[in-house]
């Protein structure tokens, strides 16, 4: 018997306990099917919470519902909630009276022998204690719901912080992008008259600037932030509410009074003594009334908890969508920034190529102007005597030097033509891109 595993499920929608004997290695899904058969709550709408507010893991066996060890094994509860409901009206009807207790409640002044009265009052004390325990279990279920809500809220705050951080990063990148592209457009306009120009590239840059302005819409998360802050305030108020704390002090005092009355009755001699049940019936009525009041407050508070939890569940997908939009906008901005920088470097390459070709042309022209002049100048003789008339004729060595200069100029011309061809190809490729 000690090795049997029994799980007790408190249905928070009906305040009734259902118990199941777990089969060896039974899955949680199998247990949920049995719960659906007993309670009518479908497996998809079942939410099973431990006292700590942790939801049962469907990947683990059903034995996770039972604590290890012998102590408390028969009183440990799992709390069942219906996810399709966010408003719990609550079962305000108290547990049913036994026949003998109902007999004295119907007529509290009836005289009964003390031995018989002891039995009736013992059941009455048990009934009062049961009312208090019913409330205690339901309060533990409400506390489990509160702890579950706080876990959801912690996840919500984590996602909100990630969303705000991503939004701030996107905002900073957009500001940097706008400042960079405005500067690039100004510098590009300044050099168009004497440098390189591309209408297609200029149009692409302006389209980038417009697209970046559209990406700024993704960083607008103010509406979500307001909803989260309002929800956070509501949760804090629920935590501070007196209904979030145990309200069974009156019932506990009534329980103690009932026990004291029973003890006093036990000390009375049973010899042909009779007595009525007026005092005990008063305690029973007061306990029922107190339970009705605290349960109404408990289920009203529980409905608010479940309403907040549902709001969080509805907000989480919206935050996920906002995060994805921010990431897409961030990637788009970074891609546009990289594309523009590659185009700037491409322009720089073309400008450097044109500059080198100009310097090459000027150096070749200087070479062609100086070398032939030196070749055709008359050779000066020693002293101040005028040159011989035949000295202006080119010597064989000088003729060979002049031919070398011509060949060199031809080579420079071919090189210059190839450079110009490369520049034209690069400009055309830039226009296409």
C-alpha positions in Angstrom: 0.0 0.0 0.0 2.9 2.4 0.8 4.2 2.0 -2.7 0.9 3.1 -4.3 0.9 6.5 -6.0 -2.3 8.5 -5.6 -2.7 12.0 -7.0 -5.4 14.3 -5.7 -6.7 16.9 -8.1 -8.7 19.9 -6.8 -11.0 21.2 -9.5 -11.0 25.0 -8.9 -14.1 25.4 -11.1 -16.2 23.1 -8.8 -14.2 23.0 -5.6 -14.3 19.2 -5.7 -11.4 16.8 -5.3 -10.9 13.8 -7.6 -8.3 11.2 -6.8 -6.5 8.8 -9.2 -4.4 5.8 -8.6 -1.4 6.2 -10.9 -0.3 3.3 -13.0 3.4 2.6 -13.3 5.1 4.9 -15.8 1.7 6.5 -16.7 2.1 9.5 -19.0 0.6 12.9 -18.1 -1.5 12.8 -21.2 -3.1 9.5 -20.0 -3.9 11.1 -16.7 -5.4 14.1 -18.4 -7.7 11.9 -20.4 -8.9 10.4 -17.1 -9.4 13.9 -15.6 -11.4 14.9 -18.7 -13.7 11.9 -18.1 -14.3 12.8 -14.5 -14.5 16.6 -14.7 -15.6 17.3 -18.3 -12.7 19.7 -18.9 -11.0 18.8 -22.2 -7.3 18.0 -22.2 -6.6 21.1 -24.3 -8.2 23.4 -21.7 -6.7 21.7 -18.6 -4.0 23.6 -16.7 -2.5 21.6 -13.9 -0.5 23.6 -11.3 1.6 22.6 -8.4 1.5 24.6 -5.2 4.6 26.5 -6.4 2.7 27.7 -9.5 4.7 25.5 -11.8 2.7 23.9 -14.6 3.1 20.2 -15.0 5.5 19.2 -17.8 3.8 17.1 -20.5 7.2 15.5 -21.3 7.4 13.9 -17.8 5.4 11.0 -16.4 2.3 11.6 -14.3 4.3 10.7 -11.2 5.6 14.3 -11.1 2.3 15.1 -9.3 3.3 13.0 -6.3 6.0 14.2 -3.9 8.7 11.9 -2.7 8.6 10.5 0.8 5.7 9.5 3.1 5.1 12.8 4.9 2.2 14.6 3.3 1.8 12.1 0.5 -2.0 11.9 1.0 -2.6 15.6 1.3 -0.6 17.0 -1.5 -2.8 18.7 -4.1 -2.6 19.5 -7.8 -4.8 22.3 -8.8 -6.9 22.1 -12.0 -7.9 25.2 -13.9 -10.0 25.6 -17.0 -8.1 27.7 -19.5 -11.3 28.4 -21.5 -12.7 30.4 -18.5 -11.3 33.6 -17.0 -14.2 34.4 -14.7 -14.8 31.9 -11.9 -18.2 32.5 -10.2 -17.2 30.0 -7.5 -19.1 27.2 -5.8 -20.7 29.1 -2.9 -22.7 26.1 -1.7 -21.1 24.6 1.4 -20.5 20.9 1.9 -23.6 18.9 2.7 -24.6 18.2 6.3 -24.9 14.8 7.7 -28.4 13.6 8.8 -27.7 14.0 12.5 -26.1 17.4 12.2 -28.9 18.5 9.9 -31.4 17.3 12.6 -30.0 19.7 15.2 -29.7 22.5 12.7 -33.4 22.2 11.9 -34.3 22.5 15.6 -31.4 23.7 17.7 -33.5 23.7 20.9 -34.4 20.0 20.9 -33.2 18.2 24.0 -31.0 15.1 23.5 -29.3 12.8 25.9 -25.7 13.7 26.5 -24.2 10.4 25.1 -26.2 10.9 21.9 -25.4 14.7 21.9 -21.6 13.9 22.0 -21.9 11.9 18.8 -23.9 14.6 17.1 -21.5 17.4 18.2 -18.5 15.3 17.2 -19.9 15.3 13.7 -20.7 19.0 13.9 -17.1 19.8 14.9 -15.9 17.6 12.0 -18.2 19.6 9.7 -16.9 23.0 10.9 -13.3 21.8 10.5 -14.1 20.6 7.0 -15.5 24.0 6.0 -12.3 25.6 7.2 -10.1 23.0 5.3 -12.2 23.5 2.1 -11.4 27.2 2.2 -7.7 26.5 3.0 -7.4 24.2 -0.1 -9.1 26.7 -2.3 -6.9 29.5 -1.0 -3.8 27.4 -1.8 -5.2 27.0 -5.4 -5.6 30.8 -5.6 -2.0 31.2 -4.4 -0.8 28.7 -7.0 -2.6 30.8 -9.6 -0.9 34.0 -8.3 2.5 32.3 -8.5 1.8 31.1 -12.0 0.8 34.7 -12.9 4.0 36.0 -11.5 6.0 33.5 -13.6 4.1 34.7 -16.7 4.8 38.3 -15.7 8.5 37.6 -15.3 8.6 36.2 -18.8 6.6 39.2 -20.1 9.1 41.6 -18.4 12.0 39.8 -19.9 10.5 39.9 -23.4 9.6 43.6 -22.9 13.2 44.4 -21.9 14.5 42.7 -25.0 12.0 44.6 -27.2 12.9 47.9 -25.6 16.6 47.2 -26.0 16.2 46.2 -29.7 14.1 49.3 -30.3 16.7 51.6 -28.8 19.4 49.9 -30.9 17.4 50.3 -34.1 16.7 54.0 -33.2 20.4 54.6 -32.8 21.3 52.9 -36.0 18.6 54.8 -37.9 19.9 58.1 -36.6 23.5 57.2 -37.6 22.2 56.0 -41.0 20.3 59.3 -41.7 23.2 61.4 -40.7 25.6 59.4 -42.8 23.5 59.4 -45.9 22.8 63.1 -45.6 26.5 63.8 -45.5 27.2 61.5 -48.4 24.6 63.1 -50.5 26.0 66.6 -49.7 29.6 65.5 -50.6 28.4 63.7 -53.7 26.6 66.9 -54.9 29.7 69.0 -54.3 31.9 66.8 -56.6 29.4 66.1 -59.3 30.6 69.1 -61.4 34.2 68.0 -61.6 34.1 64.4 -60.4 32.1 61.3 -61.0 28.3 61.2 -61.3 25.7 58.5 -61.5 22.0 59.3 -61.6 21.0 55.7 -60.9 23.2 55.5 -57.8 21.9 58.9 -56.6 18.3 57.7 -57.0 19.2 54.5 -55.1 20.6 56.5 -52.2 17.5 58.6 -52.0 15.3 55.4 -52.0 17.5 54.1 -49.2 16.7 57.2 -47.2 13.0 56.8 -47.7 13.1 53.1 -46.8 15.0 54.0 -43.6 12.2 56.4 -42.7 9.7 53.5 -43.1 11.9 51.3 -40.9 11.4 53.8 -38.1 7.9 52.6 -37.7 9.2 49.3 -36.3 10.8 51.1 -33.4 7.4 52.5 -32.3 6.5 50.2 -29.4 4.8 52.8 -27.3 1.4 51.2 -27.5 2.8 47.9 -26.3 4.8 49.5 -23.5 1.7 51.3 -22.2 -0.3 48.0 -22.1 2.5 46.2 -20.3 2.9 49.0 -17.7 -0.8 49.1 -17.1 -0.9 45.3 -16.7 2.1 45.5 -14.4 0.3 48.0 -12.2 -2.7 45.8 -12.1 -0.7 42.8 -11.0 1.0 44.8 -8.2 -2.5 46.0 -7.0 -3.6 42.3 -7.0 -0.6 41.4 -4.9 -1.3 44.2 -2.4 -5.0 43.3 -2.2 -6.2 41.9 1.2 -7.9 39.1 -0.7 -4.4 37.9 -1.8 -3.8 37.0 1.9 -5.5 34.3 3.9 -8.9 35.3 5.2 -9.7 32.3 7.4 -9.1 33.8 10.8 -12.8 34.0 11.6 -13.3 30.4 10.6 -10.3 29.3 12.6 -11.7 31.0 15.7 -15.1 29.4 15.2 -13.4 26.0 14.8 -11.7 26.5 18.1 -15.0 27.5 19.8 -16.7 24.3 18.4 -13.8 22.2 19.8 -14.1 23.9 23.2 -17.8 23.3 23.3 -17.3 19.6 22.5 -14.7 19.3 25.3 -17.1 20.9 27.8 -19.8 18.4 26.8 -17.4 15.5 27.3 -16.8 16.5 30.9 -20.6 16.5 31.7 -21.9 13.4 33.5 -24.1 11.2 31.2 -26.5 10.3 33.9 -30.0 11.0 32.5 -28.8 14.5 31.4 -30.3 16.3 28.4 -29.2 19.4 26.6 -29.9 21.4 23.5 -27.5 22.3 20.6 -28.2 26.1 20.4 -24.5 27.1 20.9 -23.2 24.5 18.5 -25.7 25.4 15.8 -24.8 29.1 16.1 -21.2 28.2 15.4 -22.2 26.1 12.4 -24.3 28.9 10.9 -21.6 31.5 11.5 -19.0 29.2 9.9 -21.2 28.7 6.8 -21.8 32.4 6.5 -18.1 33.2 7.0 -17.2 30.6 4.3 -19.7 32.0 1.9 -18.2 35.5 2.3 -14.5 34.5 2.0 -15.1 32.2 -0.9 -17.0 35.0 -2.8 -14.0 37.3 -2.2 -11.5 34.5 -3.1 -13.2 33.6 -6.4 -13.6 37.3 -7.3 -9.8 37.8 -6.7 -9.1 34.6 -8.6 -11.0 35.8 -11.6 -8.9 39.0 -11.7 -5.8 36.9 -11.5 -6.8 34.7 -14.4 -7.9 37.8 -16.4 -4.4 39.3 -16.0 -2.9 36.0 -17.0 -5.0 35.9 -20.1 -3.9 39.5 -21.0 -0.3 38.4 -20.7 -0.9 35.3 -22.9 -2.5 37.6 -25.5 0.4 40.2 -25.3 3.2 37.7 -25.8 2.6 37.0 -29.5 2.3 40.8 -30.1 5.6 41.4 -28.5 7.1 38.5 -30.5 5.8 40.1 -33.8 7.2 43.5 -32.7 10.6 41.9 -32.0 10.7 40.3 -35.4 9.7 43.6 -37.1 12.5 45.4 -35.3 15.0 42.7 -36.2 14.0 42.8 -39.9 14.2 46.6 -39.9 17.6 46.4 -38.2 18.9 43.9 -40.8 17.5 46.1 -43.6 19.3 49.2 -42.3 22.6 47.4 -42.0 22.3 46.0 -45.5 21.6 49.5 -46.9 24.5 50.9 -45.0 26.9 48.2 -46.3 25.6 48.6 -49.9 26.2 52.3 -49.8 29.7 52.0 -48.4 30.6 49.5 -51.1 29.4 51.9 -53.7 31.5 54.7 -52.1 34.5 52.6 -52.3 33.7 51.7 -55.9 33.6 55.4 -56.7 36.9 55.9 -54.9 38.4 53.2 -57.0 37.3 54.8 -60.2 38.5 58.2 -59.1 41.9 56.8 -58.2 42.1 55.0 -61.6 41.3 58.2 -63.4 43.9 60.1 -61.4 46.6 57.6 -62.1 45.7 57.6 -65.8 46.0 61.4 -66.0 49.4 61.4 -64.3 50.6 58.7 -66.7 49.5 60.7 -69.7 51.2 63.9 -68.4 54.4 62.1 -67.7 54.4 60.4 -71.2 53.7 63.8 -72.9 56.6 65.4 -71.0 58.8 62.5 -72.1 57.9 62.9 -75.8 58.5 66.7 -75.6 61.9 66.6 -74.0 63.5 63.6 -75.6 63.1 64.6 -79.3 64.2 68.2 -78.6 67.4 66.9 -77.0 67.9 64.5 -79.8 67.7 67.3 -82.5 69.8 69.9 -80.6 73.3 70.4 -82.2 76.1 69.1 -80.2 78.3 71.7 -78.6 82.0 71.5 -79.3 84.8 72.4 -77.0 85.3 76.1 -76.8 83.2 78.8 -78.4 83.8 77.8 -82.0 80.5 77.5 -84.0 79.4 74.0 -84.8 80.3 72.3 -88.0 77.5 72.4 -90.6 77.4 68.6 -90.7 77.2 68.3 -86.9 73.3 68.8 -87.1 73.0 65.5 -88.9 72.0 62.6 -86.7 74.6 60.1 -85.9 73.7 56.4 -86.2 73.5 56.1 -82.3 71.2 59.1 -82.1 68.9 57.6 -84.7 68.7 54.5 -82.7 67.7 56.5 -79.6 64.9 58.3 -81.4 63.4 55.0 -82.6 63.4 53.8 -79.0 61.5 56.9 -77.9 58.9 56.3 -80.6 58.4 52.7 -79.6 58.1 53.8 -75.9 55.4 56.4 -76.8 53.5 53.8 -78.8 53.6 51.5 -75.8 52.3 54.3 -73.5 49.5 55.0 -76.0 48.4 51.3 -75.9 48.5 51.3 -72.1 46.5 54.5 -71.9 43.9 53.0 -74.3 43.5 49.9 -72.1 43.2 52.0 -69.0 40.4 54.1 -70.5 38.7 50.9 -71.6 38.8 49.5 -68.0 37.4 52.8 -66.6 34.5 52.7 -69.1 33.7 49.1 -68.1 33.7 50.0 -64.4 31.5 53.0 -64.9 29.0 50.9 -66.9 29.0 48.2 -64.3 28.4 50.8 -61.6 25.4 52.2 -63.6 23.9 48.7 -63.8 24.3 48.0 -60.1 
